[in-house]
Amino acid sequence: MSHRQPVRFGDHHAFDTIIDARSPAEFALDRIPGAINCPVLDDEERRIVGTVYVQTGAFEARRIGGAMVAANIARHLRDTLADRPEKWKPLVYCWRGGMRSGSMVTWLRLMGWDAQQLAGGYKSFRRHVITQIDALTPQLDLRVICGATGSAKTRVLHALAARGEQVLDLEDFASHKGSLLGSLPGVAQPSQKHFETRIATVLEAVDLQRPLYVEGESARIGRLSLPLSLVARMRAAPCIEVAATPEARLDYLLRDYAYLGDDRAGLADKLGMLKELQGKETVARWQQWAHEAQLPKLFAELMALHYDPHYGKSQERHFEAWERRRSVAAQDLSDQGIAAVAEAVRAMDGRGKPSA
């Protein structure tokens, strides 16, 4: 490869390290998987340079920014990059493949390393993500795991993955359990772009000749939207229902959502969003139970009055193959019970033996 021509994203596997030269805030929103962040301008410096550019002009912005860039690259050479060997080969990118990554590539080449610049920068990678999702999704042999609230669908996915099956865990990527109470304590959802990057990364590694298991989701998980091509593919895919008993589901919910009792006021506030659907009197009772950490009573009524009455119609509306679904009965959603469900799901595709 030439030392001067920027390289395409498709060639990124030929490099030892991928360096993201953008600011920490840009990096946090989304990045090429496996990239390390060596910003040539931090967030505040980037703001300063942008302000100078608008108020004074390009030359003054380059003069001030150039000094900042040189100082930051020097720091990276002393710290993060200090132990890189002589034959190290990095690929560097910024937002558009412009001055930030170009400056770093110049300095790294002066050190003797075969550094190269990603053509088009992060924007070219972003186009790659969208293209891959739209191209690969129609080819997926999806199996949609369905089930009423509390059926341990995500845990079934984990059990399938532990047995060597291909899974797409959208709720993990979204950092959200997908329901009204699905936000995770102390965990913010990622950006929409990073959510899609994680999806594309899995799809690129999928064996299209084998099933890919995914949980039945709506078009949104929390504040994030599923790619439209993936939603369409899920809607047309075969469904496998985890038909768990109400008792098993309640036991599972009390374990899986136990942390909701740690923030009683926050739980009561979330329940307040249901007043229009369930009525003020019912929601007031639920909020009182939330404040008292009476989770067994609260979850039992949420299942009986809010989630279960709409479950069948919702599944039929969202999944074309719902009437032809296959079901796995579950009396128990302990670790052992979930493992048995996973084995039964595998057996449906001839990929394992039903548990005894």
N, C-alpha and C positions, 0 to 999 in steps of 0.2 A: 504493500500500500504506500501511496505517496505520503510524504510528511506534510504536504501542504493542502491537499484536497480534503475538505470535510467528508466524513464517512456517513453512510446511511445507517439508520437504526438497526436494520436487519443484520448488520455486521458487528453488533455490540458484543457478541459472545467471544470475539477474537481478542478482547482486551482483559487485562488483569483486574482493573478497577474502573468503575464508573464514578466520576466526580461531578456532583451538582454544584456549580459555582454561583447559584442564585442565593438570595437572602434566606435566613432561617424560616421566615414566615412563608415564603414561597415554597420552600422544601416541605414544610409541615402540611401544606394543603395537598400536595401530591408530588410524586417523584418516580423516577424509573426504579423498579424493584432492585434492591441491592446497592443502590447508589449511596455514597457517603457525601455529606454536606461540607464543602470547603468554600464558604461564601467569600467572594472578593469584595463585597460590600454587605455590611450587616443591615438590618431593617432601618435603623436610624440614619445610617450613612446614605442608604438608598433614597430616603426621604429628603435628606439635605441636598444631594446632587440633583434630584428632580426639581426641587424648589429653585435652586440656582439656575438650572437650565431655563425654567420658565421666566424667572425674574431678570436674569443677566445675559443668558445666551449659552450656546454650545461650547465655546472655547473655555469660558470660565468654569463651566460644569466639568469639562474634561480635565482641566488643570487641578481642580480640587478633588475630583473623583480619582484621578490618576494617582495622587499621593496616597489616598486611602487604599486603593487597590494594591499598590506596591507594598504597603505596610501589612496588609492582610495576607498577601501571598507569601511574604517573608515569614510571617508567623506560622502559616501552614507548613512551610518548608522546615522550620525548626521543630514543629510539634507533630502534627498528624502524619506528615509525609517523611519524617526524618529517617525512618527505618526501611524505606523502599529500596530494593536492590537496583543494581546498575541496569539490568535488562527489563525493568518494570515498564509496563505498557498501559498507560491510562487513557480513557476516553472522557472528554470534558464537555459539559453542556451548560447552557444558561437558558434564558427564555426563548430567544430566537436564533441562537447560534451566532451571536454578535460579539460586542466588545468585551463583555465580562469573561466569557469562556475563551475568547481569542487571546486576551491578556494572559490568562493562566497558562494556556497552551504554549505561548511564546516563552514564558519563564521556565516551564518544565522542560522544554526542548533545550534551553540554554544549559540546564543541568545535565543534559545528555540522554534524557529519557525520550522514548518514542511516543510522545503525547500527540493525540489527535482530537479534533473537534467534531462534535456531532452536527451534521448538516441540519439546519432548521431548528436545532435546540429542542427544548421541552415541547414546543408546539408540534414538531414532527412526531414525537413520541405520542402525544395526545391523539393525533390523527390515526396513528397506528392502533391505539387502544380501541377507538370507535370502529375502525375498519375490521379489526379482528372479532369483536363482539358480533357485529352484524354478519360477518362471513361465516363464523363458526356456529353460531346459535342455531340456524336452520338445520344443521347437520347432526345435532345432538340427539342421542337416544335417551331422552329424559324419562325418569320415573318420579312422579310427584308423590311425596309422602304427605297424606292428609290426616286429619283427625281433629276432634273437638278440642277446645282449649284445655290444656293440662294433660294431653296425650303423650307428652315427652317426645314429640317429633324430632326436635333438635338432638336430643340424646340418642335417638334411634339412628340419626345420621352419623353421629360420632361412633356408635357401635358398628355401623356398616364400614366406616373408614378404618376402624381398628381391624377389621376382617379383610382388608385389602380392596374394598370397593371404592369406586370413584364417587365423591360427593362434592356438592357445591353448597357451602354453608353461608347463605346470604345474611343471616342474622348475625353471625360472627363478624362478617365484613362490615356490616352496618352498625355494630356495637349497640344493638337494640333487639329486643325480643318480639317486636312486631305488633304488640297490642297496646291498649291504652296505658297499661301499667308496665310497658316494656322497656322504658329507659333504664340504664344501668347506673347504680350509684357511683358518682365520682368519675364517670366515663363519658366523655363527649362523643357524639357521632362524628365520623370523619367527613371530609368534604365529599361532594357528589363525584368529583373527579377521581379521588383516591378510592372510593367505593367501586367505581367502574374499572380502575386499574387492577384492583384485586380480583375482580371477576374475570377480566381478560387474561390475567396471569394463569388462573386455573384452567380456563378454556383452552389456552394454547398447549397445555400439558395433557389434555384429555385424549384418551384412546377412543376415537369415534366409533370403533367396532364394539365397544362395551357400554353397558348402561351407566348413566350418570344420575345419581339420586339427589333430589332437591326437595326442600320443604315447600308445601303449598303456601304461597304468600299472596297478599294483595299487591297492587301496583306500587305501593309505598311501604317502606319500613321506617317508622318514625318520620323524619323529614326528608328522607332519601327516596329517590324514584328508581325503580328497576328499569333497565334498558327496555325499550318497547319491543325489540325483537325477542328478548328473553321472555317477557310477559306473554307474547303471542305463542311462543313455543311451549311454555308451561301450560297455557290454556288448552292446547291441543293434545297434550301428552297423557299417557295412561296414568291412572291414579291408584295408589295403594293406601287404604285407610287403616289407621291404627284404631281399632274399635275397643277402647278401654272402658271399663266400668266407671260410673261416677265416683265410686268409693276410691278406686285406684287413682283417678285423676285428682281428686281432692287431696289425697295423701301426697301425691307428687307436687302439686302446686304449693302446699304448705312447706315442702322442703325447698323447692326451686325459687320461691319468692319470699323466703323467710326474712330477707333483708328489708322488705317493705315495712316490717314492724319497727325498724330502727329509726324511721322518719315518719312518725305518725301524722304530723301536720301536713307534710308533703303528700302523703297518701290521700289524706282527706281532700286536699286541694284538687288532686287529679280526679277523684271521684265526683267532684263538683261539676265536671264537664258533662256528666250524664244526666243532669237534671231535666233537660228537655226531652230525653228519651224515656227516662224512668220515673219522672215526677219528683217533686221536691220532698215529699214525705219519705219515699223509699230511699232517696239519696241521703237525706238527713240521717236515717237509721244507719246506713252504711258508713257515713262519716263518723257517727258516734262510735261504731265498732272500730273504725280505723284509729280514732283517738285512744281507745281502750286496748288496742292491739288484739282485738278479738278476731284474728285472722280466720280461724275455722268457720265461724258464722258468716263472716264477710265473703270469703271465697265460695262457700256453698251457695249463697244467694246470688252472687255474681254469675256463677255457672247456670243456676236454675232459671234466673230471671233475665239475664242480659245476654250471655254468650250462647247457650244451648238453643233457645227458641229460634234463632236465626241461622243456626249452623248449616242445616241441610240445604235451605234455599240459597244461602251464600255459596256453598260449594257447587251446587247445580248451576248457578249463574256464572261462576268463574271458570269452571272446568268442563269442557265439552264431553269428556269421557266419564263424568261422574257417575252416571247411571250404570256404567259397565265396570265400575271399580272392583278391585279385589280387596278383601278385608282380612286383617289379622286380629283375632280376639286377644285381649290383654286383661287378665284379672289382677295383674300385679305389675307395677312400674318401678320396682326396686331395680338395682343394677342387674340382678339376675333375670328379672322379668323383661327388662329392656333388651338384654342380650338375646333372650328367646325370641322377641319380636324381630330383631335384626336377622336372626337365622331364618325365621319364617319368611321374611321378605326376600332374602337371598334364594331360598328354595323355590319361590315363585318363578324366578328366572333361571332355575336349574343351576344355581351357583353355590349351592350348599345343601345341607341336610337339615330338616326340621329338628329343633331341639326336642329331647325326650320330655 
